[in-house]
Every structure is written in C-alpha cells, then in structure tokens.
Amino acid sequence: MDLFQNHDKNRIDELRRELNRHNELYYNKATPEISDHEYDMLMKELEELEAKYPELFSPDSPTQRVGAPLIESSEEGTEDGDDRREKVRHEIPMLSISNTYTDDEVRKFVGRVIAALEQAGNKKEPEFVVELKIDGLAISIIYENGKLLLGATRGDGKVGEDVTENVRRVKNIPATIENKSHIEVRGEIYMPRQAFERVRQEQEDSGADRVFANPRNAAAGTLKV
C-alpha cells in the first residue's frame, strides 16, 4: 500500500470513529456537537473513500447502519433511562433517507428515476412533490384490532426501544383507529419551535444541569424519560 493509500486508510478509520462518536451523542445522549450538515459531509467523505477502497469494507461502518447501537441493559440504568427500556425488533427495518446538497446530485437523482420508469415501460415524464423535512424522532406505531399496541424508536434501524406509554401521551396520536387489522404507522414525533423555546426557558430558569440543544433533541429527550 503506497503513501496515499495508507493516508486514505487512516482517514477511513478516523471517520468511522468520529461518526460513531457523533451517533452516540445524537441518538443516545441527545447532546450533538456538530450540525446535521457537518455530519452529512463527514458521512459523504467516508462513503466516497469506502467506494474507492471496497477491500476495506466493514459491516460495522457507520455507512452500513442507521442511528446508533442501543445502550445495553444494566440494573442501575443511566440518567436518560434508555437502558431500562425493552428492546423491540422491527418487522421491517427502519431505514433513513439520503441527503443531497448540490444541483448536480439532484439532477442525477431525477435521471435515475426517469431511467427506472422507462425501464418499467413508463414513458410519461414524472412529477415530483417537495415537502419541508420535519426533524424529529423517527417512530414506529403498531395498531392491532384498532388499538394502539406498541410504540418504538428507530434505534439502529433493526432494533429500537419500547416507548409505548410515552407515545400514548402524545395527544394527536390516536389510541384507536377504525382499521381492525394489524397495521404499522411510521412518522416523526417532533416538538414545535414555540413549545421548545418555552421548555428551554423553563430549564434555564430552574437552573437545570442540561438544557435541550434543539427541538429534535427535546422531542427525543421527553419521549425517553
């Protein structure tokens, strides 16, 4: 391995360690140190290096996982209470969406969509719907016989945490639905900015040791208490 390859290998190892650390801070501790954009740029760099050196592939790489590994159980528990929760294996993995920050990447995405449609025999030009992304906590809610049976976090994409009782307290999540079959609903639990500002002010006024950094972390923190 020449000097440049050795440098790239070291950079891959460094990026994996750094991204794993940020995943732990973001998903398990709700105390992020960098912005989503900065995180995405580190992930993009790692993806490009791993594509360049497929022989360095690792199933444990942050590029192969969603979220962060769940905290293992213990008798004492942690201050966040995460390790006292039951683990839930998702019936279908909860994957994350890809990000893009350049016009060229958007054009390539559109090109792939058009090519896939043409291959399927659809020559009609596609139409796209664009919506604002709500940054909250990904949640899986299962209804059985019309009743809310389970609420679980995404976790690492394959296994999440049981947060059913806290999900029941969210007023606009119905406890019952008309559909009587087994159905899973996925979405985001989020905190409106106005509510976040109020909670954050209450934390500061009370002299709390930890203050929520942003609405997403506030939603995650309150759902896991």
Secondary structure as UniProt FT lines:
FT   HELIX           3..23
FT   HELIX           24..28
FT   HELIX           36..52
FT   HELIX           54..56
FT   TURN            59..60
FT   HELIX           62..64
FT   TURN            79..80
FT   HELIX           82..84
FT   STRAND          87..89
FT   HELIX           103..119
FT   TURN            120..121
FT   STRAND          137..144
FT   TURN            145..146
FT   STRAND          147..153
FT   TURN            155..156
FT   STRAND          159..162
FT   HELIX           164..168
FT   TURN            171..172
FT   STRAND          183..189
FT   HELIX           193..205
FT   TURN            206..207
FT   HELIX           215..223
//
